[in-house]
Amino acid sequence: MPRRRQRHMPGSGSDGTEDSDSSAEREQTNSSESDGNMPKRQRLTRASTRLSQSSQDTPDLKRAVDHDESPPLTPTGNAPSSESELDISSPNASHDESQAKDQVSRDSDKDLSHRPKRRRCHETYNFNMKCPTPGCNSLGHLTGKHERHFAVSGCPLYHNLSADECKVKAISREKQEEEVKTQEESNSRHATRNQTPTSKQSRYKEQVAEMRKGRNSGLQKEQKEKHMEHRQTHGNTREPLLENITSEYDLELFRKAQARASEDLEKLRIQGQITEGSNMIKTILFGRYELDTWYHSPYPEEYARLGRLYVCEFCLKYMKSQTILRRHMAKCVWKHPPGDEVYRKGAISVFEVDGKKNKIYCQNLCLLAKLFLDHKTLYYDVEPFLFYVMTEADNTGCHLVGYFSKEKNSFLNYNVSCILTMPQYMRQGFGKMLIDFSYLLSKVEEKVGSPERPLSDLGLISYRSYWKEVLLRYMYNFQGKEISIKEISQETAVNPVDIVSTLQSLQMLKYWKGKHLVLKRQDLIDEWKAKEIKRGNSNKTIDPSSLKWTPPKGT
């Protein structure tokens, strides 16, 4: 039987091109088997030339090749995975390879023609949208990090700045943040031992106090005229002039807060949670109050894009117009939250609402709360929670003051999952009442409680104030010589971790000779007592005797 000639395949490099070194070696090896001494590359070139000439002479053949959509097949019947699988040792191989290359080129051009072009990051904006500020071309951003804006919150012109000034301020803020971060990293190792301010922090505090002392007590006549002229010229389409109203330090803090809020809104827009300047509820009509919202809440899109929402203050149903709200109020039979009234003293009541039994009400309550909370993520999965809703009663019904939610079975002994005081009742002592009521429930359960993290900014301030007041009251009434953190925790139901952090902030916890000592600072206790006497008998306190509640046994 005659021996079959071995056919050599061209090498394939890592980038899909032909390996010239291996091809040269194979050409030298197979030179005796080829017709004449013509190099392989020349034979391929001449074969391709003959193919192009024949295709020009026979347009029908060219038309047939152009309409052939299937790739050339290998001897096994499968489509070749690369050019290296094509057999070019036979005289017709160059013809097949040329067809394959032409077909791949046509297919790639065809795919690219139908494929949408990739946009750059700065081209993803909707250019049909425009900033509502008169005379603004939507260029620049208050943060100095974006090329365009579509809302007043990011408009440099509205804030009486230019786009270049915003960029310069952004660079300055980044440098200051890097310096603060570096300083915090250097002090983090000794943060647990060294609770007193460093010398650098003390000097900075003195500098801030001096800058605030140097602020102007009032506007001069020329400045007042300038401010009035600006107001008459631009009205509400521009931010009022803020220079010379307060110190430069406080004004710069306010500018930083504006830029940070604008950046947060821009992130929400990029994530798709709000669209350019439209899909965000700005105000709600709630009872006799019209409230400005603070954050985005995932209401249905048909309601969110309205800008203003109308909410029943008793059943918390949300509506699109005031006419619908008026008709609803004429038919709504609710005058207080659903559930059991577990506390009443005077006009203040607290209702326990089960998320499983009153699912719609609790979901509406969570959506309403998200308008004023930044770190809230629970909206619809309300069944594992109990909601304690505080109200203030008058002749029209029980009006929502605030609420806190609590897990029915918390493995970490959290006594609060989410807490909110409505904006119209803030700074009146109701937040502290809600916190005190949550710890009262923990005392009845004979447990030690703590709020779930992370806390919102206002929530953290309220809790720190409450813990401080509880500890100072305990110190004032304590008559012994040795204070135990465990005993404080058992009597107040406050978590020991929260007690330690509060003592550290009050500089009442010291580390001496390998032990932690609790210092009884009489100056802080006297200051707290003076405020208590000045406050008098306030009704904004929780009376344990008015609680009618037993811990739930099951879910």
Disulfide bonds with the S-S distance in Angstrom:
none
